[in-house]
Amino acid sequence: MPDKARRHLSELDLTGRSFLTIHDFQPAEIVSLLDLADALKDVQKRRVEHRFLEGRAVAMIFMKTSTRTRMSFEVGIVQLGAQPLFLNANDIQLRVGETIKDTANVMSRYVDCIMIRTFAQQDVEDLAEHGQIPVINGLTDAHHPCQGMADAMTIREHVGKLQGTKLVYIGDGNNVAHSLAEVGAKTGMQVVICTPDDYKPDAEIIARAREDAKETGASIELTSDVAAVEGADVIYTDTFTSMGQEAEHDVRLAAMRDYQVNMALVERAGPQVKVMHCLPAHWGEEITEEVLYSPHSVVFDQAENRLHAQKAIMAAVIA
């Protein structure tokens, strides 16, 4: 078995804990998870077996569709030696009225962990409260913590550090913006969230991240001025219209027209800047195809790192 990954895993004390938001973890725990993710990425690249979860089973509940979450979790579960169970919204009784409490108690008898991708954050919180196994938040309307961990992993790979790194997020103040604020606060980043005034991130989540930032020397800034990209190490964007907001598409597109990540904006940041996007991308809306496939883009490394970051989380909370 891979000694470095095993050592990182043995140093973590997260067994049985749920991964609902990045805020729930100490800065040292977040960094240790990133170190474990790096080690797991290395052994996977070298095709070294690392079946830390042999004989375990992980249920994946999808109330929202996905490409990257589905593939990265399912492949990661298998690589760790466990059995994945894919359950879409129509496969389980939650869709027809069974309570989360009952579902949590039943599934706790069958599997060792639940990953859920859903709408309401409260659903994830309730599942963790009533179950007896770890719950991993694969995405809610409020948070996207697995994405945030993969993002931090990618930034550390390409910028070389997290402490002091200037990350400018541009567009809609959504779940991705929230998790970036949280992971930035835990790792000492200088996070700037640049949105139109009507699309700011949740004030309570930002206030909480700013409190966390005091421990690491991080900063969390809100602005509506895209001049914030000047000198940025990373520019990050996400779709202007998330799932469930399709009826608002035209209004949102008009409101955020000036927040598109295009080559003019990238050049304003400087030659050092890396561009990130959690995908799927909508060319000509929040980002251009030219930028997505430019030398500045680390988007596909970022997508790959979902696999490694989530494997670290699963190994830590299950094993």
ZIGI-V397362 format. One record per helix or strand. SS is the DSSP state (h for helix, s for strand). FROM is the first residue (numbers start at 1). TO is the last residue. If there is no record, write none. Layout:
ss: [SS SS]
from: [FROM FROM]
to: [TO TO]
//
This chain:
ss: [h s h h s h s h h s h s h s h s h h s h s h h s h s s s h s h]
from: [3 19 22 27 57 68 83 93 100 113 121 134 145 166 175 190 197 203 219 226 234 246 257 261 263 274 283 287 289 297 299]
to: [11 19 24 45 62 79 88 96 107 117 130 139 159 170 187 194 199 216 223 229 237 255 259 261 269 277 283 287 292 297 318]
//
